[in-house]
Amino acid sequence: MEELLVVDVGQGLRLRGTFRPDEDSAPEDPTSVELRIRAPGTLIYDSYTTPELQHPSTGVYEFDLEVDRPGVWIGKWYGTGDINAARSFTFQALDAGM
């Protein structure tokens, strides 16, 4: 089981999604990429697509998120087309005073 990442509210966090045909392959670009993020206390996912995401290298996409509230954040990277893949993530944000 992966350890839960803990960050402070107000901290910037770079999220990274890497897409591979399988675990042993080099990264490859999907035809399209989408990142969905749900902030704590909300039921709606914010959606970011390829034009809004950074693409520093083949198969690697990044998004800079400003963590603006405490609680558990939930997100998922989606790749479609040439590579169909999805990967979920969560992290905990704490008030700086805690």
Backbone as CSV, one residue per row, in Angstrom:
resi,resn,N_x,N_y,N_z,CA_x,CA_y,CA_z,C_x,C_y,C_z
1,MET,0.842,-1.188,0.000,0.000,0.000,0.000,0.879,1.241,0.000
2,GLU,0.529,2.187,-0.853,1.294,3.412,-0.980,0.993,4.335,0.195
3,GLU,2.033,5.017,0.689,1.878,5.934,1.807,1.161,7.200,1.338
4,LEU,0.268,7.747,2.157,-0.491,8.940,1.823,0.410,10.164,1.914
5,LEU,0.459,10.950,0.836,1.214,12.196,0.814,0.463,13.225,1.652
6,VAL,1.190,13.967,2.496,0.605,15.016,3.323,1.288,16.330,2.984
7,VAL,0.485,17.368,2.684,0.999,18.690,2.341,0.294,19.731,3.194
8,ASP,0.814,20.953,3.201,0.193,22.063,3.929,-0.712,22.861,3.006
9,VAL,-1.813,23.362,3.539,-2.670,24.275,2.797,-1.820,25.494,2.431
10,GLY,-1.983,25.968,1.209,-1.196,27.099,0.723,0.044,26.674,-0.031
11,GLN,0.372,25.405,0.050,1.540,24.867,-0.638,1.168,24.542,-2.080
12,GLY,2.069,24.823,-2.992,1.881,24.404,-4.371,2.303,22.948,-4.497
13,LEU,1.609,22.209,-5.326,1.917,20.791,-5.500,1.929,20.477,-6.994
14,ARG,3.035,19.920,-7.473,3.117,19.509,-8.870,2.659,18.059,-8.974
15,LEU,1.555,17.871,-9.699,1.021,16.530,-9.934,1.608,16.017,-11.236
16,ARG,1.972,14.748,-11.270,2.586,14.169,-12.469,1.900,12.856,-12.825
17,GLY,1.531,12.749,-14.095,0.982,11.511,-14.635,1.909,10.992,-15.718
18,THR,2.297,9.724,-15.624,3.172,9.098,-16.619,2.409,7.948,-17.262
19,PHE,2.403,7.921,-18.583,1.644,6.935,-19.339,2.577,5.977,-20.056
20,ARG,2.358,4.680,-19.835,3.140,3.614,-20.458,2.182,2.537,-20.957
21,PRO,2.535,1.873,-22.078,1.696,0.762,-22.541,1.614,-0.365,-21.507
22,ASP,2.715,-0.608,-20.784,2.746,-1.549,-19.672,3.872,-1.132,-18.738
23,GLU,3.954,-1.746,-17.572,4.905,-1.329,-16.541,6.361,-1.323,-16.991
24,ASP,6.730,-2.228,-17.884,8.126,-2.356,-18.292,8.484,-1.524,-19.518
25,SER,7.532,-0.784,-20.067,7.758,-0.008,-21.285,8.193,1.422,-20.977
26,ALA,8.803,2.034,-21.967,9.131,3.456,-21.878,7.838,4.266,-21.980
27,PRO,7.802,5.462,-21.393,6.607,6.293,-21.501,6.281,6.630,-22.959
28,GLU,4.980,6.700,-23.242,4.475,7.078,-24.568,3.318,8.041,-24.389
29,ASP,3.093,8.874,-25.403,2.018,9.852,-25.345,0.677,9.239,-25.727
30,PRO,-0.350,9.411,-24.884,-1.713,9.093,-25.308,-2.152,10.127,-26.350
31,THR,-3.230,9.848,-27.040,-3.785,10.822,-27.979,-4.314,12.041,-27.225
32,SER,-4.980,11.803,-26.103,-5.446,12.906,-25.258,-5.263,12.544,-23.790
33,VAL,-5.124,13.574,-22.975,-4.916,13.398,-21.529,-5.893,14.299,-20.799
34,GLU,-6.454,13.763,-19.710,-7.339,14.544,-18.849,-6.958,14.278,-17.403
35,LEU,-6.984,15.334,-16.608,-6.766,15.238,-15.171,-8.034,15.728,-14.490
36,ARG,-8.570,14.917,-13.575,-9.743,15.313,-12.786,-9.328,15.364,-11.321
37,ILE,-9.719,16.456,-10.654,-9.359,16.657,-9.247,-10.600,17.077,-8.479
38,ARG,-10.817,16.424,-7.340,-11.908,16.812,-6.449,-11.326,17.323,-5.141
39,ALA,-11.638,18.576,-4.820,-11.174,19.180,-3.576,-12.039,18.695,-2.417
40,PRO,-11.508,18.735,-1.198,-12.292,18.324,-0.032,-13.564,19.167,0.109
41,GLY,-14.642,18.515,0.503,-15.897,19.203,0.752,-16.693,19.514,-0.501
42,THR,-16.263,18.987,-1.638,-17.001,19.207,-2.876,-17.387,17.866,-3.482
43,LEU,-18.386,17.883,-4.332,-18.807,16.676,-5.033,-18.460,16.739,-6.512
44,ILE,-17.970,17.896,-6.948,-17.679,18.111,-8.362,-16.180,18.014,-8.612
45,TYR,-15.819,17.312,-9.682,-14.424,17.226,-10.094,-14.114,18.378,-11.046
46,ASP,-12.999,19.061,-10.832,-12.483,20.014,-11.808,-11.718,19.210,-12.837
47,SER,-11.870,19.562,-14.099,-11.268,18.802,-15.189,-10.284,19.677,-15.955
48,TYR,-9.106,19.136,-16.225,-8.067,19.830,-16.974,-7.644,18.927,-18.129
49,THR,-7.496,19.504,-19.319,-7.149,18.711,-20.498,-5.794,19.133,-21.062
50,THR,-5.392,18.440,-22.105,-4.055,18.582,-22.660,-3.580,20.037,-22.796
51,PRO,-4.364,20.972,-23.316,-3.818,22.327,-23.434,-3.460,22.978,-22.094
52,GLU,-4.119,22.566,-21.012,-3.867,23.158,-19.693,-2.759,22.450,-18.924
53,LEU,-2.332,21.304,-19.413,-1.321,20.505,-18.729,0.058,20.754,-19.336
54,GLN,1.077,20.682,-18.502,2.458,20.754,-18.997,2.841,19.383,-19.540
55,HIS,3.720,19.369,-20.522,4.144,18.127,-21.173,5.668,18.155,-21.303
56,PRO,6.387,17.905,-20.177,7.842,18.063,-20.182,8.603,17.013,-20.980
57,SER,8.019,15.834,-21.174,8.696,14.792,-21.965,7.664,13.768,-22.438
58,THR,8.084,12.886,-23.305,7.188,11.881,-23.872,6.506,11.079,-22.770
59,GLY,5.191,11.039,-22.810,4.412,10.245,-21.870,4.261,10.835,-20.484
60,VAL,4.825,12.016,-20.248,4.791,12.634,-18.918,4.016,13.948,-18.999
61,TYR,3.028,14.090,-18.116,2.197,15.287,-18.057,2.184,15.789,-16.624
62,GLU,2.163,17.110,-16.460,2.197,17.708,-15.130,1.169,18.825,-15.019
63,PHE,0.772,19.064,-13.757,-0.147,20.160,-13.467,0.235,20.729,-12.112
64,ASP,0.358,22.056,-12.031,0.671,22.725,-10.768,-0.636,23.115,-10.087
65,LEU,-0.860,22.532,-8.926,-2.094,22.742,-8.167,-1.792,23.581,-6.934
66,GLU,-2.607,24.611,-6.706,-2.519,25.380,-5.474,-3.474,24.730,-4.477
67,VAL,-2.941,24.196,-3.411,-3.736,23.507,-2.387,-4.336,24.577,-1.483
68,ASP,-5.656,24.783,-1.599,-6.284,25.924,-0.930,-7.249,25.571,0.198
69,ARG,-7.336,24.270,0.532,-8.227,23.901,1.647,-7.761,22.579,2.260
70,PRO,-8.037,22.410,3.565,-7.624,21.169,4.231,-8.556,20.013,3.880
71,GLY,-8.039,18.812,4.031,-8.830,17.605,3.813,-8.170,16.689,2.800
72,VAL,-8.917,15.665,2.420,-8.403,14.680,1.465,-8.807,15.096,0.051
73,TRP,-7.821,15.218,-0.815,-8.013,15.537,-2.226,-7.968,14.230,-3.012
74,ILE,-8.802,14.132,-4.044,-8.868,12.925,-4.867,-8.680,13.331,-6.319
75,GLY,-7.899,12.560,-7.048,-7.702,12.876,-8.458,-7.466,11.634,-9.287
76,LYS,-7.542,11.830,-10.608,-7.299,10.728,-11.520,-6.802,11.272,-12.859
77,TRP,-5.740,10.642,-13.355,-5.220,10.912,-14.694,-5.860,9.924,-15.659
78,TYR,-6.286,10.413,-16.828,-6.854,9.565,-17.880,-6.077,9.792,-19.175
79,GLY,-5.678,8.720,-19.810,-5.089,8.785,-21.138,-5.949,7.968,-22.080
80,THR,-6.231,8.513,-23.264,-7.052,7.791,-24.226,-6.411,7.849,-25.611
81,GLY,-6.851,6.963,-26.466,-6.348,6.926,-27.840,-5.242,5.909,-27.982
82,ASP,-4.028,6.363,-28.312,-2.892,5.452,-28.505,-2.574,4.648,-27.252
83,ILE,-2.785,5.242,-26.097,-2.609,4.539,-24.818,-3.849,4.806,-23.980
84,ASN,-4.533,3.758,-23.569,-5.689,3.888,-22.694,-5.257,3.493,-21.290
85,ALA,-5.245,4.481,-20.406,-4.796,4.214,-19.043,-5.464,5.199,-18.097
86,ALA,-5.575,4.804,-16.844,-6.097,5.681,-15.799,-5.349,5.369,-14.509
87,ARG,-5.064,6.410,-13.757,-4.367,6.219,-12.485,-4.915,7.210,-11.461
88,SER,-5.369,6.680,-10.341,-5.931,7.495,-9.263,-4.859,7.886,-8.253
89,PHE,-5.142,8.968,-7.542,-4.247,9.389,-6.464,-5.062,10.139,-5.418
90,THR,-4.543,10.191,-4.208,-5.122,10.991,-3.130,-3.992,11.638,-2.357
91,PHE,-4.291,12.743,-1.707,-3.344,13.317,-0.766,-4.113,14.085,0.300
92,GLN,-3.488,14.289,1.428,-4.089,14.970,2.588,-3.466,16.347,2.703
93,ALA,-4.309,17.374,2.857,-3.829,18.736,3.096,-4.195,19.130,4.522
94,LEU,-3.211,19.668,5.230,-3.409,20.084,6.623,-3.259,21.594,6.730
95,ASP,-4.048,22.202,7.651,-3.839,23.621,7.948,-2.428,23.783,8.478
96,ALA,-1.761,24.845,8.093,-0.367,25.065,8.504,-0.218,25.112,10.024
97,GLY,-1.272,25.501,10.746,-1.207,25.605,12.199,-1.333,24.277,12.927
98,MET,-1.601,23.188,12.206,-1.819,21.899,12.868,-0.512,21.229,13.198
